[in-house]
């Protein structure tokens, strides 16, 4: 596989993970008036999404691809 294509695929995956993390953090605000269990669930989902985003960012950093997020 061409390294450039591999980088492009990983960058696209990172961008999707980044958008997902932002969306999940937005859900915390929406869950704020639904009670503590909803806030807990939204917070856990947001943390997992952020961890996934950071994992892809680390992989890209190891490949020498600079990212800003």
C-alpha positions, -999 to 999 in steps of 0.1 A, spaced: 0 0 0 13 35 -8 22 53 24 4 84 13 -28 65 9 -23 49 43 -18 83 58 -49 97 41 -70 68 54 -57 73 89 -63 110 87 -99 105 76 -104 80 105 -89 106 129 -112 133 115 -143 111 120 -131 102 156 -125 139 162 -160 148 151 -175 120 171 -157 132 203 -170 167 198 -205 154 193 -203 132 224 -191 162 245 -221 181 232 -243 153 244 -232 160 280 -248 194 278 -280 179 264 -280 153 292 -275 179 319 -313 183 326 -321 146 323 -304 136 356 -272 122 370 -274 88 352 -277 104 318 -248 127 326 -227 97 337 -235 78 305 -227 108 283 -195 115 302 -183 79 298 -192 79 261 -173 112 256 -143 99 274 -141 68 252 -145 90 221 -117 113 232 -95 83 240 -101 69 205 -93 103 189 -61 106 209 -51 71 199 -54 80 162 -36 113 168 -7 94 184 -5 70 154 -4 99 130 22 116 152 43 85 151 41 87 113 52 123 113 19 138 103 13 171 122 -22 176 137 -40 205 153 -69 197 175 
